């Protein structure tokens, strides 16, 4: 029901969902929040897009992540994204990017 509030939203088959959102090392990370009954209430995800750094003796790779699908229904989106930043840091991400689409302005403009 979360996506029904947007004028444009994807409709994914189970195979598309699995391909785009199930975690794959170095490709995509997805995390969920469960309530006390085990129902998934929130999720965040980001995909990896590493880049080569040219002409720097100390650093040769920049590990970038891009915010992907985020759904916050039981916690504020800002809190969920703070958790996403911590999780990205644990995955050695150097830069975390997000576009101002869907509800992202809730945490990007603060």
C-alpha positions as CSV (number, residue, x, y, z in Angstrom):
1,X,0.0,0.0,0.0
2,X,2.9,2.4,0.5
3,X,3.5,2.9,-3.2
4,X,-0.1,3.8,-3.9
5,X,0.5,7.4,-2.6
6,X,2.7,8.1,-5.6
7,X,1.5,8.9,-9.1
8,X,4.2,6.7,-10.6
9,X,5.4,3.5,-8.9
10,X,6.8,0.2,-10.2
11,X,4.9,-3.0,-10.2
12,X,7.4,-5.8,-9.8
13,X,7.0,-9.5,-10.4
14,X,8.4,-11.8,-7.7
15,X,11.4,-12.5,-10.0
16,X,12.0,-8.8,-10.6
17,X,11.7,-8.1,-6.9
18,X,14.2,-10.9,-6.1
19,X,16.6,-9.7,-8.7
20,X,16.5,-6.0,-7.7
21,X,16.2,-6.2,-3.9
22,X,17.6,-9.5,-2.5
23,X,21.0,-8.8,-1.1
24,X,24.0,-9.6,-3.3
25,X,27.5,-8.9,-2.0
26,X,28.9,-5.8,-3.7
27,X,25.8,-5.2,-5.7
28,X,22.8,-4.5,-3.4
29,X,22.1,-4.4,0.3
30,X,18.5,-4.5,1.6
31,X,17.4,-4.4,5.3
32,X,14.0,-4.8,6.9
33,X,12.4,-3.8,10.2
34,X,10.0,-6.3,11.8
35,X,7.4,-5.6,14.4
36,X,6.9,-7.8,17.5
37,X,4.7,-10.2,15.4
38,X,7.3,-10.6,12.7
39,X,5.5,-8.4,10.2
40,X,7.8,-6.4,8.0
41,X,7.0,-2.7,8.5
42,X,9.9,-0.8,7.0
43,X,12.8,-1.4,4.6
44,X,15.8,0.3,3.1
45,X,18.1,-0.6,0.4
46,X,21.1,0.7,-1.6
47,X,23.1,-0.5,-4.5
48,X,26.9,-0.3,-4.9
49,X,28.6,1.6,-7.7
50,X,32.4,1.6,-7.2
51,X,34.6,3.9,-9.2
52,X,38.2,3.8,-10.0
53,X,40.3,6.8,-8.8
54,X,42.9,7.8,-11.3
55,X,46.1,9.6,-10.4
56,X,46.0,9.2,-6.6
57,X,48.8,7.1,-5.0
58,X,46.9,6.5,-1.8
59,X,43.4,5.8,-3.1
60,X,42.5,3.8,-6.2
61,X,38.8,3.1,-5.6
62,X,35.8,5.0,-4.4
63,X,33.0,2.9,-2.9
64,X,29.8,4.7,-3.7
65,X,26.3,3.6,-2.8
66,X,23.0,4.9,-4.1
67,X,19.8,4.8,-2.1
68,X,17.3,2.5,-3.8
69,X,14.0,1.5,-2.3
70,X,13.0,2.9,1.1
71,X,9.7,2.4,2.9
72,X,9.1,3.8,6.4
73,X,5.8,3.1,8.0
74,X,6.6,2.5,11.6
75,X,9.6,4.8,12.0
76,X,10.4,8.3,10.6
77,X,12.1,8.1,7.2
78,X,14.9,10.2,8.6
79,X,15.7,7.6,11.3
80,X,15.5,4.8,8.7
81,X,18.0,6.6,6.5
82,X,20.3,7.3,9.4
83,X,20.4,3.5,9.9
84,X,21.0,3.1,6.2
85,X,24.1,5.4,6.5
86,X,25.4,3.3,9.4
87,X,24.8,0.1,7.5
88,X,26.5,1.5,4.4
89,X,29.5,2.6,6.5
90,X,29.8,-1.0,7.8
91,X,30.0,-2.1,4.2
92,X,32.9,0.3,3.6
93,X,30.9,2.7,1.5
94,X,32.7,6.1,1.1
95,X,29.9,8.1,-0.4
96,X,26.1,7.6,-0.1
97,X,23.9,9.2,-2.8
98,X,20.2,9.8,-2.9
99,X,17.9,11.5,-5.4
100,X,15.1,13.7,-4.3
101,X,12.3,11.3,-5.4
102,X,9.4,9.7,-3.5
103,X,9.7,10.8,0.1
104,X,13.4,11.5,0.1
105,X,13.0,15.2,0.6
106,X,11.9,14.4,4.2
107,X,15.6,13.6,5.0
108,X,17.5,15.4,2.3
109,X,16.3,18.9,3.1
110,X,17.0,18.9,6.9
